[in-house]
Amino acid sequence: MTRATRWPLYTAVLLGSAMAAQAGEGGLLDERFSVGLGTFFLSSNTNVRADAFDSGDIGTPIDLEDTFELEDENVFRVDASWRIGRRHILRAMYFESDRSRRKVIDEEIDFAGETFPIDAEVQADFHFDITELAYEYVMLDRDRYQLGASFGIHNAGFRIGLSAEVNTPGGGGSAALAEDVSTNAPLPVLGLRGRWHIAGNLYAQAHAQYFQLAFDGYDGNIQDYEAALIWQVKRHVGLGAAYNAFVTQVGVDRDHFEGQLRWRYSGAQVFMRMSF
């Protein structure tokens, strides 16, 4: 989905939620449906090693942010929930990022079977999108708080590409070097999620998720933590601030990527949520 097509979709979701909210009862602890739209001030650290597909030669471990001076990014994020029963909730989350940078490298890099020499001006392109779908069962349901256990799938879609124009041996011309790796890492997550009515129109919520698994060419673990404060400005409209930290380490042996990836993202969020 391109940026041009996403914004009309997000606008339609927002307007539709606002219209539906007119008939709802609202409230963070008893809402039936909610959608949150906001900005995620994303800071990430990505360590990747892409091995050669044919020979199995081990690639060079790369810290993408350090090697190519990739800057932090503010991204659009959407979170949604649907209470399908008093104790049963479905959740979804999505955001994506695109970053590129051209830089002269000061060390040789072996990436997916291609060697990028010292002093080559290399273009690094890094795209990822994060999608999470989860089911939550509310174990404790009290007047002022709820505690639930969740199970879901957290999918990280990656594409990392390096390209450069380098001089051929003897200085007789130039050659184009280009390699990219991509994968979707759909890892399951187990977690706990809590919501509290602090006082008046002020609420808090938090979750912690973890899983470790080896299957179908993936061998890794995932950790995800978030805490948020929400102020219900109106009956069906809230403003919130949150902090989210996520870490995944995964070894991949797939058609489009062989190697290892350790990726951490974290940052603050500000958002508006509508509920009914």
N, C-alpha and C positions, 0 to 999 in steps of 0.2 A: 504494500500500500504506500503510495507516494505522499509527500507532504501536501500536495495540492488536493488530493482526494481525501486526506484525513480530516482537514479542518471542517469541510461541510458535514462530515459524519459526526464529528464531535459537537458541532453546533446543533445538529438535529437531536443528538442525545440530550444535550443540555436543555433545549427548549421543550423537548418531549417530557423530560423529568419535571420541569417547572410546571407544565400544564397538569400533569398527573398529580402533582403534589397538592393541588387545590382541594382534592377530595380526600386526602389521606389524614392519618392521625399523627404521624411524625414522632420525633423523639428517638434519641440514639439507642435506647435499650429496647424499644418496641417497634422500630421502623420496619416496614415490609421491604422497601427498596431504597437504595441510595446510590448516587453516582458522585464521585469527587473528581474535579478537574483542577490541575494546578501545575506549578513549576517545581522541578526537582533540580536543585543546585548540585550537579553530579561531579564528584571527584573520584577518579578511578586509578587503579594501579594494575597493569596487565603484564604478566610474564608469560611468554610463549616460546615453545621450541617446536619447529616444524621439520620433521625428518623427511628424507628422500623417499618417494613412493616406491621406486623400483629397486634401488640398491639397499635401502634400509640404513644408509649413512645417517648418523645422528646430526641434527641441526644445531645451530648456535642458539643458546638461550638468550632471549631479547627482552629487555624491559622497554616496552613500547613508549611509555610516557617519558622515560629518561633519555633513551637513545634518540628519539625523534622530537623531543620537547613538545609533545602533544598537550594542549591546554585543557583545563577543565571546561565543562560545558553545562549550560542550563537547558534542560529538556522538558517537553510537555509530557505529563503523566496522567493516566486515567485509572481510577479504582472504582469498582462497583460491587454491590452486594444485593442479594435477593433472598429474603426469608421465606422459604417454601413451607415452613411449619414452625410452631412455637420454638422447637429446639433444633431446627434444621436450616442451615444457611449455605448458600452458594456464593462464592467470591471470585472476582476476576481482576486482573491488573495488567497494564500494558504501558511500555514506553520504549523508545528507540533512540539511537545516537549515531551520528556520522561525523568522523573526524579525519582530516588529511593534513599531511605536512611533508614538505620537501627539505631534506637536510643532507649535508656532506658528512658521511660517516667516517669515524676515525679508527674503526676496526673492521676486519673482514667478517661478513655475515653469511653463513650457510643457511639457506631458507628453502625448504621443500625441494632440495636437490639442486638449487641454483646458488652460485657463489657470487656475492656482491663484494667487490674489492674495496680496500681502503681508499679513501678520497673520492669514491663515487658519490654523485648526488642522487640520493635515493628518495623516491616518492613512497610514503607509507599511507595506506588507506585502511581505516578501521571502522567497520560498521557492526553494530549489534542491535538486536531487539530482544526484549524481555517480555514474556507472556507467562502469567500464572493463573491457573484454574484450581479452585480448592473447594472442598466440602467441609463444613464445620458442624459438629454436634455440640450443643450447649449443655454441659454437664451440670452447672450450677446456675440457677436463674433466680436472683433475688431482687428486691425492690430497687436497690442502689448499685448492684453490680451483676455481671455475668462472666462465667468462665467456660470456654469451649475448647475442645480438642479438634484438630483439623488434619485432613489428609489431602494432598494435592499434587499437581505436576507443575514444576517450575522449568520452563524451557528457555534456554539462552541460545539464540541464533547468532553465529559469528561469521564474519568474512574479513580476513586480514590479507592485504596484498602489498607486495613490494615491487617496484619497477625502477629502472634506471637506464640511461644511455652511457655506455662505457667505451673507452678507446680499445680497439683491437690490438693484439701484439704487433709490435713494430711500428705503430702509429699510422697505419695505412687507412684507417677509417674508424667507424664506430659500430657498435652492436647493441641491440635492445635486449635487456634482461627483464623478465617479468614472471612472477609466480604469485599465486594466491591460494589460500586454504580457507575452507568453510566447513561449518558443521552446525547441527542443531543438537544441543545437549539436553534432552528431556529427562531431568532427574526428579524423582518423587521427593516430597517433603512431608514430615510429620511435625506438628507443632501445637502450641497452646496460644490462646488468644483471650485477652481479658478486656472488659469495658467497665468503667466506673462513672457514676454520677457524683461529681465532687460536691457541687453546691450550685444552686440557682440554674443558670444556663451553661455551666462549665462542665465538660466531660473529659475523660481521659481514656485512651485505649493503647494496648501494647500487644505485640506478639513476638514469639521466638519459634524458629523452625530449624530443623536439622535432619539430615539423612546421609547415609553412606551406602553405596551400592556399586556392584560390578556386574554389567550385563551388556550384551550385544555390541561390543567394541568400546564401551565406556567403563571407566573405573575411577570413581571419584567421590567427593563429598560436598555438601552444600550447607551453609549456615546463613540464616537471615534473621535480623532483629530490627524491630521498629517500635518507637514510642511516639505518641501524639497527644496534643491537647486540642479540644474542639470547643468553640464558643457558638452556641445556637443563637445567632443574631435574630432570626425570625423562627417561627414554629417549624418551618420546613427548610430553612437555609442556615448553614453553619459555615464558619471560617475556622481554619485550622493551621497548625504548624506541627511538623513532625521531623524526626531524624531516623534515617534508615541506613543500616550497615549490612552488607552482604559479602560473603566470601565463597568462592567455589574453587576446588582443585580437581582437575580431571585429566586422566590419561585417555587419549583417543586413538583408536585404530579403525578408521573408516575409509571409505572410498576417496573422500576429498580432504582428509586431514589425518596424518599420523604424527603423533607427538604428544606434548603436554601443554596444559594451559592452567595457570593460576591467575584468577581474576578477582579483584576486590573493588567494589564500588561503595561509596557512602556519601551522605550529604543531607542537608536540610531540605524540607519541602514546605511550601505554603500553598494552600488550596482552598477552594470553595466546594462545599458539598450540598447537595439537595436530596431530600428524602421525603418519603410518605409512608 
